[in-house]
Every structure is written in structure tokens, then in C-alpha cells.
Amino acid sequence: MIKGLNYRFFILLSTVLACTILAFFVGFIKNETIVYTHSFYAPILLAGVWYRKKAIYIALFLSIIYILVTYPLAHLSIDVFARSAIFVAVAYVIGLVSEERAKGEEKLKETKDYLDNIITSSVDAIAVVDMDGIVRSWNKAAEDYMGYTEAEVIGTSNKKFFADPEEGEKIMRIVQRDGGLKNYRTTVLNKDKKPVHTSMSAALLRDKNGVPIGTVRMSRDITKEVELEEKIKEERDNLNLILESMDDGVYIVSKDYKVEFMNKVLIDTLGYHVGDICYKVFHNRDDSCPLCKNAEVMKGKTVRWEWDSRRNNKTYDLFETPLKDIKGTMSKLTIFRDISERKRMENELRDAEERYRVIFEHALTALCVIEHGEVVSLANKEFETLSGYSREEIEGKKWIDFIADEDMDRVQNYCEERRKGEAPACCEFKFVSSNGEIKQVNAWIEPIPGANRCIASLLDITELKRKEDELRETCEKLTELDKMKREFLNVAYHEMRSPLAPIVGYASMLERCELSGKGKKYLYIIEQSARELEKMINRMLELARIDSKKIELSLEGVYIPEVVAEVVKGIEPETKEKKQVISTVVPGVKIQADKQKVGAIFYNLISNAIKYTEEGGKIDIMVVDREREGDIRVCIADTGIGIPEEHLPKIFERFYMVDTSLTRKSGSLGLGLSIVKEYVKLHGGKVWATSEFGKGSKFFFIMPKRQ
Ligand code: ADP
């Protein structure tokens, strides 16, 4: 600077000296009358430019020189002074102009320094990139967060700074198109090739003619913000996911009832209404609902209430709470749940409880609830009657106080086992009432699931017991009598059979004697009646044996066709007499059975079929050998009188007879089928009958082939 000053000063001094010498030379040595002053403007001009208004001193000095030179030449005139004044004026003007210019430059420099300072000290990275993408400027902040020094990047392409190599050109295109770029998010790569999230603003640089010469780009490291945003987004996504996946309806409304958020459940039910006014879209109203809690919630209150919607007949549980966003704007968050089903169940439960209370109270048995197997907590009216205590006295009393000492341990053990589910439901014990009276009770003790309590139902069976004892006594007496009767009948049957033997014997002997026609006829009647009587007595004796369990099976291989043939042969005279046809379908099957009893079964059923079938009827005997079942199935069908439906279930009972002319004629006793039933049962089989009244009957029996 000083050097510069000296240089300027030297030149100025030289020009001033040159002008002075020229003036003296022209004026004194050459004795010219006219002094050429044009050259004076050179130092004035230089002084004006360099030293601004100080140029006036140069102008004054040169004016003096001019006057001094022109004075001896006697040319001093107004013109000389005028010229001198012009020197001063020119010097002043030039000085003034250059001073103004200097001021402007200074200001410009100041501004430039200021801008340089800003650029250098800016926390944002500032880079200037020319139109070819070459970096022309790179500030300190850019060095800091990109890791490249100014020297490393100036003059190089900006491509390498972007994660996407096309990004540099893209930014340039946008800036050219729009004249600038604001808060543009991009990812740059630092010197270590690590991605840095950046927010960039850029402006187009133009030269003085307005031609674009590059872009100035300001970038800010927003990695932290981006991470935070991602975190917030993630949290918001999670929150949204929770809200979306909730079964409850969730919505947010603003202070002025605008719907700001609806979750999926709500959108599915009411449609998408974000941005709409809640009372309009949810309640179809022109003003807010009278029950709405918006104002309350906006004051910061959290409310929970139930709302009965008359529109869809449902009840909702609403939880409403204030919600503030980052800016502090208050909204109302509502979570609501359809609790109609729960309400219905609660009501049902209440009804059921009431029903059970009434049943409990008015039950005809004494009921009480026992807590922890010890204390009676609840009792009904009947329990009051049974115990003789008032309800206040009962409730809180120990359960064992109602049990007679002799039964106490047994009942307590029973209760314990009952709780474990190891004892039968019922237990009998002696109950002690308030006046010490002992009552016999039957107790049903039922543990209540999920609670350490049980319910006891007590039935006073004192009277029942007394009657039962009476009945038992009567029964025992009757059994004794029945036994005596059976024994008597057994003896009687035997006694009745004894005189029959000589009657039948002598009758057959008389047959061989010479008798008149009438005598022969009477004898025949005597013999037939005696045999009939013998048959009846035998049957009664057989049943008496069955009853006294004195009967045993004598098992052997019984060839069924043989048994059937024997029975049919023995019965032939009767069939012939009644002109009946017997057909048999009997396979050659052998079973293990008591032959005599199997014969009796066939005999009774076939003789019944003959007996209850009119003349000319048909009897079919069918035996089926059932290999798979391991038994035989026998059917004896006739075309006889049949059995009325109401009698069918009873015909196998002892002495049961259907009153028909044929029964009366046959002199039956109603014992044949009961013997059949007992014999089939003894063999492990079963017998049954079907019949169509007036058309015929079918008797079936099944008998296992092996015993
Ligand atoms: P009963 O000795 O009187 O025949 P049963 O015990 O053999 O005694 O028969 C009982 C009753 O069953 C008979 O009185 C008769 O009315 C009826 N009954 C038995 N078999 C037949 C049949 N095949 N057809 C019609 N009724 C029958």
C-alpha cells in the first residue's frame, strides 16, 4: 500500500515538476507569450483520481506557477485568473467524483467482506458450482461436514458429492428452470463415502449481462432431523398400526368439530369422513349433539361415558381425552367400543340372578351357601323352617353346628371329598334344629365352580324315613308271606299231582275192561281231563322251580331240525283235526342248549299257533342260522286270530290271557308264554311277538348257538 502511495506520489510529483518546468521553460527561456496550460490537467487529473479533493492543492500550486510565469510577460489578465479558477474547479470536480467512487468502492468492499465473512462463518455449507458442474467456491462448513478441503475440491466436478451421480445435473436443471431451489432434500457422500442427508437451497448466478454462470448452493446436514423424522414416522406408523388394528373405533376431532382422524374400524362402519364435521356425518345433525363432550374435553378433562344410540339400538362405551399436537393445538381423541352385547349379557345376568334368587328363596327344599366349608353365608326360607333359626341367626353360623355329633366327622369327610369331586352328590345325616330336635335329612352338596364355596340342598326325610321303615317292615312281612305261599303252592301242586297219577293209571286200566259205549266215553273224558290237569300242574310246578331258581340247564348239542320234527309229529293229531297246514324251513343247525327246554319252547309256540288259528289255517316255522351273530333266529307265524296291539306287551306275563272265545274254549291258564320267556332267557336269548289283529301272529326268538 505504502509502496503504491509512493509510486503514485512520485508520478504525480514528476508530472507537476514537468508542468512547472515546461511553464518556466516556455515563459522565461523561450519567452513565449502564451503558456500552454493543457498539460496542467494531467497532474490535476491524476491527483483527483488518486488523492481526490487534495487535487485542489495541486491545481492551486499549478495556478500560482501559471500566474508567476505569465506575470513577467505582462500578460496578466482576467483570462489567466479564469484559467486558474478552471484548474481549481476541475480539480475539485475530479476530486469530488473520485471521492464518491472511492466511497462506493469502500462500501462494496465492506459488503464483499461482510458476505465473505458470512460465507466463511456460515454453519451451512456453501458451494459455487459453475455451469459445467465444476466447484468454484467451498466454504469452511462445507469442509467440515463433507471432509474435503477447499483445495481438494475447487476445480473438480460436483458429481462425486452425490449418492446419485445424476443429482448434480438434476439440481442444475431445476435451478435453471425455476431460478432457484429451496429445502431440496438429497443425500451427499462425504470424503469417507458415508451418506449425509442434506437440505439444499440453491440460486442461479448470473453475470452482469444476465447470462447464467453457475449456481450457489447452500446445504445443511439434516441427518439428525431425518433420523428423528424416521423415528417419528416409525412411531406414528406403529401408533397408526395400533389404532388401525384396534377393534374399538377411534377418531380425533378438532375444537371446531372437524374430523382429523378415523381408524379403519370406523371408516369401515361410517365411511371415510376425515375433514368433515363430526355431528353432520356421524349424527346427521346441523349443530353439535347435546351430549357431546367436546367442550369439556377441550378444557383438558378426560371423560368416560356410555351412549345409547337410538338410531341403531346400540350402547357404546366412550373414552374421550384431550390431545395436543406439537404446535399446542388441542383436539379430542375418542375411543369407543360397542358394548351392546356386554350390556345384553349383563342384563341377562341380572335377570338370571333375580330368577335364581327367587328360585333359591322359594325352593321347597332347604338351601344354604357354605363358605370355605365352614360358615353359612346365605339361607332360604325353607332352611329357616328346617332349622328353626331366623335368617340373621343362620347367616354367619358354622355349618357343623347343624350336624349331630355322631355324623359330624362323616359329613365333614364327605364335604371334603365332594369338593374334590370324589363323593356322590347325596349324603344323609342327622340335622340339629334350634330346639335340639334331630331331623333326618338328605343333603345334596354341590361345589360352586371357581369359588371356595358350595351350595347345600337339604330335604327333611324324617317322615319319609319313618314311612320307609314301615314299608320295609310290611315288605319283609309280605316277602315272608310270599315265600310261605310259594312253599305252600309247591307242596299243594305236588299234593294235587299225587292223586292224579292213580286216576290216570286206573283210567288206562279201565280202558282194557269191557265197558259199555257210554262207559267208554266217560272214561275217555276222565282220562283227557286228568291229563289236562296234569299238564297245568306241571307248568305251575315248572314256574315255581324257575322262581325258586332251582332250575338248571343241562347243556348238550341240540340238532334243531330233529327237535322241530319231534314237536310237529307229537302235535300232528291236532293239526289234522283242525285241517291246518304246517310248513317248516329249518337248516341243519346244531346249538348248545338244554334239549328238553328247547323242545318246550317250540312246543308252546307251535301249539299256541295251532290253538289260536281257526280250521284250515296255515303255520310256518322258519329257522335262520345267523353265522355272523352266532345265533339262530326262529319265527313261528300263523294265520290265526291275532293279538290286539294293546295286549302284545303283556302276553309274556304270567297268567296273562287275551279274552277271546278260543282262549275260553281252550281252557288256557296264561302260563305257556311265560315259560317260553324264562327258558329263552336262561339260554341268553330273547323272545318277542308281532301281530295283526284278525290276520295272524308272528312269534320270534333268538338263541345263541353257544352258551
Ligand atoms: P295260554 O296257555 O292261555 O295259551 P299263553 O301264555 O301260551 O297261555 O298265552 C297267553 C295268551 O296269549 C293267550 O291267552 C292268547 O290269548 C295269546 N296267544 C298266545 N299265542 C297266540 C297266538 N299264536 N295267536 C293268538 N293269540 C295268542
Boltz pocket constraint, residues with backbone or C-beta under 6 A from the ligand:
constraints:
  - pocket:
      binder: B
      contacts: [[A, 604], [A, 605], [A, 608], [A, 609], [A, 610], [A, 612], [A, 613], [A, 638], [A, 640], [A, 641], [A, 642], [A, 643], [A, 651], [A, 653], [A, 656], [A, 657], [A, 658], [A, 659], [A, 660], [A, 663], [A, 668], [A, 669], [A, 670], [A, 671], [A, 672], [A, 673], [A, 674], [A, 697]]
      max_distance: 6.0
